[in-house]
Amino acid sequence: MPAIHHVRRPALRPRRAPRRYAPERDRRRWFGPASVLLLLFGVFATGAGLGQASRGPWAWLSGGNKPPPRSFPVLEPSSPVKLVVRSIKVEAPVMRVGLAEDGSIAVPELAKHNQVGWYDRGPTPGQFGPAIMVGHADTRSGPSVFHDLVRLRPGARIEVSRADRSTAIFEVNSVEHFDKGKLPAQRVYGDYSRPQLRLITCGGDWLGGSVGYSDNVVAFASLIGSRKL
């Protein structure tokens, strides 16, 4: 089992929920590496999405071209079907999401707010590179699938059941808040050094309007093993 190197980070700020749950609008979106057109302008979607990158895209667009080391597990491609994070009581089906009309990563529709969206133009969980999974934190009616993502801690296990009847097992490296205007795109989307997983939702203060929450909460995790049914 490879060592897990924890990223130094400031103490997590609890996500401050509004006095009453506010609706997550359909315009809330996520951004991914395949959205090259937006990347060329260094622009990221807002709302419940990912804000603006803290640096230009050029450094990470070609990250997957470098041959990575193989001193750790790696799996063949297979689509995810279920996400389990026992430490925060998440057990949710996974659906495919692609790109929204604005070029950002789509999130599950509000009727499926307790499902997790896997960005299907990126790696599958267990392949080299960061597999991206997104989810709602809450809706007007109450908490959603990633409401407690901020409570996840380094060392926690994440299990992803895959279509080939295997389960990819990840260990959390860090859980971090990023202002939507300072999202580190290279770290979130561009690290192809090993098989990884990113879980992303909203966090911070509720600002309302088209902005929604002030931050994104990102869980960084690395593949440590797998099992076959």
C-alpha positions in Angstrom: 0.0 0.0 0.0 1.6 3.3 -1.0 2.1 6.1 1.5 -0.5 8.8 1.6 1.1 12.3 1.6 -1.2 14.7 3.2 -1.4 18.2 1.8 -0.8 21.0 4.2 -3.9 23.2 4.5 -5.5 25.7 6.8 -8.1 24.4 9.2 -11.4 23.6 7.5 -14.1 26.1 7.9 -17.5 24.5 8.5 -19.9 25.1 5.7 -22.3 27.7 6.9 -25.8 26.6 5.8 -28.3 29.4 5.1 -31.2 29.9 7.5 -33.4 28.2 5.0 -32.3 26.0 2.2 -32.0 27.9 -1.0 -32.6 26.3 -4.4 -29.7 25.1 -6.5 -30.5 26.4 -9.9 -30.1 24.6 -13.1 -27.4 27.1 -14.2 -25.1 25.8 -11.5 -22.4 23.8 -13.3 -18.9 22.3 -12.9 -15.9 22.7 -15.2 -13.7 20.0 -16.6 -10.6 19.5 -18.7 -12.5 18.8 -21.9 -13.9 22.3 -21.9 -11.0 23.6 -24.0 -12.8 26.6 -25.4 -13.4 28.1 -21.9 -10.0 27.1 -20.8 -8.4 29.2 -23.5 -9.9 32.2 -21.9 -9.1 31.1 -18.3 -12.8 31.2 -17.4 -14.7 28.8 -15.2 -18.5 28.6 -14.5 -19.9 30.3 -11.5 -23.0 29.6 -9.4 -22.5 26.3 -7.6 -19.7 25.6 -10.0 -16.0 26.3 -9.8 -15.3 30.0 -10.1 -12.2 31.3 -11.9 -8.9 29.5 -12.0 -6.0 30.9 -10.0 -3.6 30.4 -12.9 -3.6 29.9 -16.7 -4.6 26.5 -18.2 -1.6 25.8 -20.2 0.4 24.0 -17.5 -2.2 21.3 -17.0 -3.8 20.8 -20.4 -1.0 18.5 -21.4 -0.6 16.8 -18.0 -1.9 13.5 -19.2 0.8 13.3 -21.9 3.6 12.5 -19.5 4.2 8.7 -18.8 3.4 8.3 -15.1 5.2 6.0 -12.7 3.6 2.7 -11.9 4.6 2.0 -8.3 1.0 1.8 -7.2 -2.3 0.2 -8.3 -3.9 1.0 -11.6 -7.1 -0.3 -13.0 -8.5 -0.8 -16.5 -11.3 1.6 -17.6 -14.7 0.8 -16.2 -17.6 3.1 -15.5 -18.6 3.8 -11.9 -22.0 2.7 -10.7 -22.0 3.4 -6.9 -20.1 5.6 -4.5 -19.7 4.6 -0.8 -18.1 6.9 1.8 -19.0 5.3 5.1 -17.4 7.9 7.4 -20.0 10.5 6.2 -22.8 8.0 5.5 -22.8 8.3 1.8 -24.0 5.4 -0.3 -25.2 6.8 -3.7 -25.8 5.7 -7.2 -23.5 7.3 -9.8 -24.8 8.7 -13.1 -22.9 10.0 -16.1 -22.6 13.8 -16.6 -21.0 15.5 -19.5 -20.8 19.2 -20.5 -23.5 21.8 -20.1 -24.2 24.3 -22.8 -21.8 26.8 -21.3 -18.9 24.3 -21.5 -18.8 23.5 -17.8 -19.4 20.1 -16.2 -23.0 19.4 -15.6 -24.4 18.3 -12.3 -27.3 15.9 -11.7 -30.7 17.5 -12.1 -32.4 18.6 -8.9 -34.8 15.6 -9.0 -31.6 13.5 -8.7 -29.9 15.6 -6.0 -28.9 12.5 -4.0 -27.1 10.9 -6.9 -23.4 11.6 -7.7 -22.4 12.8 -11.2 -19.3 11.3 -12.8 -17.7 13.4 -15.5 -17.6 10.8 -18.3 -15.1 12.6 -20.5 -12.4 12.1 -18.0 -10.8 9.1 -16.4 -12.9 6.3 -14.8 -12.1 5.8 -11.1 -8.9 3.7 -10.9 -7.4 4.9 -14.2 -4.4 7.3 -14.3 -5.5 10.8 -13.6 -8.2 12.4 -11.6 -11.7 10.9 -11.9 -14.1 13.8 -11.2 -17.3 13.3 -9.2 -19.7 16.1 -8.4 -22.8 16.4 -6.3 -25.2 18.9 -4.7 -24.7 20.0 -1.1 -28.3 20.9 -0.5 -31.5 22.1 -2.1 -34.4 24.1 -0.8 -35.9 21.0 0.8 -32.8 19.9 2.8 -29.4 18.2 2.6 -28.2 16.5 -0.5 -25.6 13.7 -1.3 -22.5 15.8 -0.6 -23.8 17.9 2.3 -21.2 16.4 4.7 -18.3 16.3 2.4 -16.6 19.0 4.4 -16.5 16.6 7.4 -14.4 14.1 5.5 -10.9 13.7 6.9 -7.6 12.5 5.6 -7.2 8.7 5.9 -10.9 8.0 5.3 -11.8 5.4 2.7 -13.8 5.9 -0.4 -15.1 2.9 -2.4 -16.3 3.1 -6.0 -18.2 0.1 -7.4 -17.6 -0.2 -11.1 -19.4 -1.8 -14.1 -16.9 -4.6 -14.4 -17.9 -5.8 -10.9 -14.7 -4.5 -9.3 -14.4 -1.9 -6.5 -11.8 0.8 -6.6 -10.6 1.8 -3.1 -9.3 5.3 -2.4 -7.9 7.0 0.6 -8.5 10.7 1.3 -5.4 12.8 1.1 -7.1 16.1 2.0 -10.3 18.0 1.9 -10.0 21.7 1.1 -12.0 24.9 0.5 -11.3 27.1 -2.5 -12.7 30.5 -3.2 -14.5 30.1 -6.6 -12.2 32.8 -8.0 -9.0 31.0 -7.0 -9.6 27.3 -7.9 -6.2 25.6 -8.6 -7.1 24.0 -11.9 -3.8 22.1 -12.1 -4.3 20.4 -8.8 -8.0 19.6 -9.3 -8.0 18.5 -12.9 -4.5 18.2 -14.2 -2.6 15.8 -12.0 -2.0 12.7 -14.0 0.8 11.4 -11.8 -1.3 8.5 -10.5 -4.9 7.2 -10.2 -6.9 9.7 -8.2 -10.4 10.8 -7.3 -11.9 14.2 -6.8 -15.2 14.7 -5.0 -16.5 18.3 -5.5 -19.4 20.3 -4.0 -20.3 23.8 -2.8 -19.3 25.2 0.6 -18.5 28.3 2.6 -20.9 31.2 3.0 -24.3 31.4 1.3 -24.2 34.5 -0.9 -27.5 33.9 -2.7 -28.4 35.0 -6.2 -26.5 33.4 -9.1 -23.4 33.0 -7.0 -24.8 30.5 -4.5 -22.1 29.4 -2.0 -18.8 31.3 -1.9 -16.5 28.3 -2.1 -16.0 24.9 -3.6 -15.2 22.0 -1.3 -12.8 19.4 -3.0 -11.8 16.1 -1.5 -8.5 14.8 -3.0 -8.1 11.0 -2.8 -5.6 8.4 -4.2 -6.2 4.8 -5.3 -4.8 2.3 -2.8 -6.3 -0.9 -3.9 -9.2 -2.8 -5.4 -11.3 -5.9 -5.0 -13.3 -8.1 -7.4 -16.8 -9.4 -6.6 
